[in-house]
Amino acid sequence: MSKDNNIVFAYWVPNVSGGLVVSQIEQRTDWSYDYNVRLAQTAEKAGFDYALTQIRFTAGYNAENQHESVSFSHGILAKTERLKVIAAILPGPWKPALAAKQLATIDHLSNGRIAINVVSGWFRGEFDAIGEEWPEHDERYARSEEFIRSLKGVWTQDNFSFDGKYYQFKDYTLSPKPVQKPHIEIFQGGSSRAARDMASRVSDWYFTNGNTPEELKKQIDDIREKAKANNHQVKIGVNAFVIARDTEEEAQAVLQEIIDKAHVEAVNAFGDATREAGAASVEGEGNWAKSTFEDLVQYNDGFRTNLIGTPQQIAERIVELKKVGVDLILSGFLHFIEEVEYFGEKVLPLVRELEAEQQLQLQAKSA
């Protein structure tokens, strides 16, 4: 079976404190650089392809300390050999000229292993705190689209000119350009219409919150239909909080303990902020419009993807996600290093076996 057909795996880098759940449960996860280097090396050996750093400027929602995403990504790249690290960047604090040059340099230093996640922003309090403009919901995506078009132009053209509402370039040539061709991979997130429309025009990858295969298929079909009309292709990544244990009972018990020990005040504050952001969209809802309190205990609805159970159950569910068009699983864990290692040993081989069986079935049908 061709590896090109395999679903790929990424993990959230815990470069902010508090782990990946807003809960007071014990977590053997640390936000320090040393811990993250060991985690990245473990993930690389386990078969993960990508790592995604988080972008935060202020404390809140159980994340009291935050390392800056781009420099932290570079630090991880320096200690790994194969892993590609996706650095999160916010248009506003970052300007495309600086981001383009910064990332091109890191691309050379890492031999083509940096990527970018363009985060349009959902937390107004953070922007207000650092004195940054806070455009309305759809305007934030319009700005992000200009940001991405600027990056692509700078990375692929000499004498690049661009006259946008937010960014302008005049006969600008970046040298050296990135190692990766045609350009550094560009990821983005969001579940609103504006986010999906932007992805269908300019992004290489689209991250969506956790959800059921049925609900994900609706989003994926919409994005891909629009992308086809735009002569564009976009791959899909879905968020999932993974709880893999030897028995289903063990896995469900861990999930229940996380929820039972939720930091109620922090979860509710997070919910209020996300609802405020979503209400500003044209359709009046955003990423977390249908999220329950329990869903919000994991920032990006990771429990809803239901990668919770035995290795066999999880592998089967991953293949079901692949069937509806998911190309990448963006995973979070409670105790990162040990659980990433377990995932690589117990879950990933089963996924590859199921993918190979699926491929043989497809070949038999077409023969």
N, C-alpha and C positions, 0 to 999 in steps of 0.2 A: 504493500500500500504506500502511496506517495505521502510523504510527510506534509506536503503542501495542503492536503485535505484535512489534516488534523486540527482539532480545536486547540487553541493555545491558552496558556494560563499566566495570569499576572497576580501579584499580591499588593495590597496596600502597605506602603512603607510607614511604620509607626514613628515618624519623625516629629510627632506631637505627642504630648503626654496623655494618659487616659485610655490608651488602647483604642479598639474599634467599637466598643460598646459603652453607652452612657449608663454604667452600672458600677456598683460598689463591690461586685464580686472580685475575688482575688484574681489577678492577672499576672502571669509570669512573662510579661512583655514589658520592654523598657524602651524609652525614646532616645536613649543615648547613642552616640556614634558607634562605640564599640559593639553594643548589642546589634545594631543594624548592619554592621559589617559581617558579623557572624551569621545573621539571618540571611543576608544576600548570598553569602557563600553556600549556606545550606539550601536555599531556594534554587540556586544554580545547579547544584548536584541533584536536587530532587526533580528537575525537569521543568522548572518555571522559565518562561521566556521574557517576561517583563516585570518590572517593579514600578509602582506609581507613588511618587512623593506627594504629600499634602501641602496645600498653601493656606496658611493662617497668619494674620497680622496681630490679632489680639486674643487674649484669653477668653474662655467661655465654653459652656456646654461640656464641661469635664476635661477640656484641653487647656490646662493652665500654662503650659510651656510649649513653644513651637520653634523648631529649627527651620531656617529659610530653605525653600524647596530646591532652587537651582544649585546652590553651592553644596547642599547635602547630596543631591543626585550625583554631582561630580565626585564627591567623596566616596560614594558607593562604587561608582564606575572604576575608580582608581584601585579598588581592592577586589575586583571581579574580572572575569575573562570573557564571558559569553552573554551575560544578562544585559538586556536593554533597559535603561531607566528612563521613565517618563517624568519630566519635571513639570509641575503645575505652575502656570503663570497667569496673572490677572491683568488684562488690559486696563489701563488706568495707571496703577503704580508702575507697570512696565510700558515702555514705548517700543514699537516694533523695530526701530533701528538698533537699539541697544540689545533687545532680545535676539535679533537675527545674528548680530556679531558675537554675542556671548555664547549662543548655542552652536554656532559654526566652529568656534574655537574648541568648545568641549567635544564636538563631533570629531575633530582632528585628534585631540588628546586621547579619546576613547576608541579610536578606530571605528567610528560610525555606530556608536551604541547609545546615543542620546535621542530622546523623543520629547515632544511637548504636549501638555494637556492645557488647552486654552479654557480657562474658567471665567465665565461671564459675570459671575457674582450673584449671590442671593442674600447676603447678610449686610444690610445697609449700615448697621452700627459700626461695623469694621471700617467701611469707607469713610463714614463721618469722623471716626476717631483719628484717621490719618490725613484728613483734609482732602480726600479725593472726591471728584464729581460722582454723583449717583444718578445716571440716566434712568428713565423709565424702562420697564421690563424689556420690551421689544427693541428699544434703542440700545440696550446693553448687548443684545445679540447682533444688532447692526454694527456696533463698534467692534465686536469680536470678529465679525466677518471681514471688516476692513483690515483688522489686525492680521488675520490669516492671509488675506490676499496680498498684503504688504510683505509678509514673511516669504511667501512663495515667490513673489516678484524679485525680492532682494537676493534670495537663494539661487534663483535660476537664470536671472538676466543681468547683463551689463547695461549701464546707462538707464536704470529703471526709473520710471516716472509714474506717479500716482497722485490723483487729486480727489481725495475723499472728504467726507464731512469731518472725520476725526483725525485722519493722517494724510500727510502729503510728502511726496518724494520728488526730487528733480534731478534727473541724470545721475543717479547714484549707483556706484559700482562697489559691491562688497568683494574683497579679496583677502584671504582665500575663501572660496565658497565651501559649503559642507562636503564631507566625504560621501555621504549618502546621496544617491541619485534616484529620482530627480531632485528630491529635497528631504530634509528631516521629516520623519513621520509626525503627523498632526492629529491629536485626539481632541475631543470635546465631549461635554456631558450635557444633560438636560432632558426633560421629557415633554416640554411645552411644544406647541406648534412652531413657535419661532426657533426653538432649538433644533427640531427635526428638519425644518426648512433650511436652516443654515448648514447642517450636516450634509444635506442632499446637494448642496452647491459646492462646498469648499473643503470639508474635512475628510481625512483618510479613515478615521475611526470615530464611532459614536458610542459613548458610554450611556447606558440607561440604568435607572434604579432597579432593584430586584423586583421580580414579579413572576407570575405563573407563565408557563409556555404559551397558553392561550392569549393572555394579555400582551405578552412580548411580541407575539406574531403580528398583532394588529399594528404595533408601532413599527416593526421591522418592514412589514409589507408597505406601509405608508412611506417610510423613508426611501426604500428601494425603488418604488414606483416613481417618486419625485426625482430621485437621483438619475434614473434612466432617462427621464424627460430632459434632464440637464446634461446628458452625456457624461455623467460622473458615476463613480463607484465608491461606496462607503462600506466599511466593515463594522460589525456590531459587537460591542462588549457589554456584558451584564454584570451588575454587582451581586455578590453572594457572600453571605457569612457562612463559613463551612464549620460544621461540628461533626467530625468523623470519629466514631467510636466502634469498638468491637461489637456492641449490640445496639439496637435501636433504642432500648430503654435507657441506656447510659447517655446516649446523645440527647434524647428528649429531656432527661433530668438536668443536663447542663443548660439547655435552652431555658427551662423553667426557672432555674436558679438565677440565670442572668436577668430575666424579667422580674423575678421576685425581689431582687436586690437593686432594681433600677434606681438611679438618682432622679427621683420624681421631679424635683424643682428644675433640674437641668433639662430633663426630657420635655417638660411642659414649656420651658423658655425656648427651646429649640423649635418645638412645634409652632409656637406663636410667631417666631421669626419667619419660618418657612411659609406659613399661611399668609402672612403679610406680603411676602415676596410673590407668592403665587397669585394672590388677588389682583396684583398689578398687571398680570398678563392679559392679553386680549380675551382669551377664553375664561379668564377668572379663576384659573387654577394652575398650579405648578407641579413640580416633581413629587411633592408629598401630599397632594390634594386628598388622596384616599387612604392615607396612612393612619393606622390606629396608634394608640399610645405604645402598644407592644412593638409595632413596626419601628417606631421612632427611637427605641432603645438602641437600635443599630442604625447609624446615620442615614444610610442610603437604602433602606428597606431590604437589607441583606437576608433577613429571615424569610421573606416572602418567596425567595427563589427555592427554598426548601432543600438545600444541600445539607441536610441534617439526618444522620442515620448511620447505617453500616457502610463500609466501602463499596459494597455491591449496589446498595440502594442509591448512593450518591453518583456512582459511575453511570448507572442507568438513567438517572435524571439529567446528567450532563449531556448524554447522547440525545435525549429528548429535546434539550435546549438547542443542540446543534441542528436537529431536524427542522426547527422553526426558523433557523437562520442565524443563530448566535455563533460568532467566530472566536470569542474570547471570554473566559470566566475571570472576572476581577474579584479576588477572594480576600476575605478578612478572616482572622482566627482569634481565639481567646488567648492561647499561649503560643505565640507565633513560632518560635524556633522548633519546638518539639512537634507541633501540629503540622507544620510545613513538611518536616521530615516524614511524619506518618503518612501524610497525603501522597508524598512521592513514592513511598514504599508500598502502600496499600491501595490507593485509589487510582492513581495515574496509570499503572499497568492494566487495570481493568478497563479503563476508558479506552486505551489503545486497542485492547482485544475486541471490545464492542465495536469500535470504529472499523477495524479490519473486517469483522463479520458483516457489518453493514455494507461495506464496500464490495465484498464478494457477492452479497445478495443483489446489489444494484447491477453488478457486472453480469450475473446470471440472468437477470430480467432482460437486459439489453442484448444478450447474445442471440 
